[in-house]
Amino acid sequence: MDRRTFLAALAASGLLARPAAAQSYPTKPIRLIVTFAAGGPADLFGRALAAGMSTELGQQVVVESRTGAGGLTGLAAVAHSAADGYTLCLVGAAALSTIPFMVPSMPFDWKTDLTPLTLVARVPEVLVVSTSLGIDSLPALVAHARAKPRTVNFGSAGVGSITHLAGELLRDKAQIDVVHVPYRGAAPAVNDLLGGHVQFVIADVPVLLPHIQAGAVKPLAVTTAKRTATLPEVPTTAELGYPGVLSDNWYGLVAPGGLPPEITAVVHKAATAALRSDELARQFETQAAIPSPTTGAEFVAFIDAEQAKWGPLVKSTGARL
């Protein structure tokens, strides 16, 4: 057997050595860009994931906060980084599901410039009203809004945010004429809810939970398919007659596009192992978050479905970033 035939046989049998870079990866610290400010829930998710992956990989995963443009700034930095496995990104729902429909053009093509690796977490949302409003159910809120069009305001974390579009979804499905009031983040929206300046807010459960526990706001419904373990007594929107009002926040892990399959497999294995660990589940539980590991293909299909769901609604609102 000549050398060429011998090498061909090795390749066919899968015994031919993989590229040296893939064999030795990782050989240095990995950067995990988080597209949110330090100190918030996303930062906690990123640091918990980084710690778990560091253990799995035997190499440090370092969190770097890179905010701006609803997550596009950090995501673009990853899209334009080398596809060597040393730059990853924890991205939130809006940057890949709603913002693409709010800007004249995206700074990257997510299907070619990014490698979606896995969902990381899903966070339930809850609709609350101020207790001073005197409304104790979603049907009562809908009836009140129908009786007094454009007198009911809802606050959101900003134009095009999931909290904004969840309110628009309720407007559409419940056929109510309510007024959107955008804020720079969920916290000021909640402050104005407490002050009586807006009548309801839909936001992540961990954002609203302290106010629910203090009795300052009344939870009317969770906008998820099933009740959440954090608020088991609160019904779903589907239970109350609005099955189309489904919305939750989510976070995912991506890498630059063109990541070699061998490195993709190593990163994916480390990330999903971390997400299935008891320690990470415990940390996520403090934010009412559900670890949600998937395959890369499942994550791609999920993003496609999210864009199909939110894109038409974003366009109908005329929201621009």
Secondary structure, 3 states (H helix, E strand, C coil): CCHHHHHHHHHHHCCCCCCHHHHHCCCCCEEEEECCCCCCHHHHHHHHHHHHHHHHHCCCEEEEECCCHHHHHHHHHHHCCCCCCCEEEEEEHHHHHCHHHCCCCCCCCHHHHEEEEEEEEEEEEEEEEEHHHCCCCHHHHHHHHHHCCCCCEEEECCCCCHHHHHHHHHHHHHCCCCEEEECCCHHHHHHHHHCCCCCEEEEEHHHHHHHHHCCCEEEEEECCCCCCCCCCCCCECCCCCCCCCCCEEEEEEEEECCCCHHHHHHHHHHHHHHHCCHHHHHHHHCCCCEECCCCHHHHHHHHHHHHHHHHHHHHHHCCCC
